[in-house]
Amino acid sequence: MNRRTFLKQTFLTGLFIVSSKITSFAKITDIISRWKIRTVEDKTPDIDIQKFHLKITGLIENKLTLVYNDLLNLINTSYTSDFNCVEGWTVPGVKWDGISLNTLIKITKPFYSAKYINFYCYGNKYTESIPIKEIRDSYILALKINDKPLDQKHGFPLRLFYPDRYGYKSAKWIKKIVFSNQREIGFWSKYGYPEDGIIIK
């Protein structure tokens, strides 16, 4: 290979790498631009991660209190799925990493009387709930989006994500999970939104 050919190939390789990075950045930027932030809180909760802990209690054999690093070590589910808002907009191709709710069930060992998992959030306004019998492996406690920790406006440090449910079911800033025989009516369901939140196609 002569020097001219070598330099040409090196230049083309470098151009491809730069182009790939620009394309990747453009995709991330596009995702960010499509995401409309919705919150029922007066302001975004400012959570001190050094003081954060997730309490898991209720009708279960193993009650838990987990700090952020505990949750990171439990991440076992990763996939790419659109985020769909009931308002009609979609953020396509989001990569999610988190803890499967089925894993949570295996760890906590709910009693037979437990029929629902109820979620409570920082700010004390948002609540959500899902029947245990409906849970799939893809229903997760999400800790990362596109390989990065959730940022504050997206629910840091912890939010729900169900790929087949509208975004209003994906409660942000979760601080407590309670296994119960009674359903905690979700915030938006109190205002007439369907309790199941299943995406209509």
Disulfide bonds with the S-S distance in Angstrom:
none
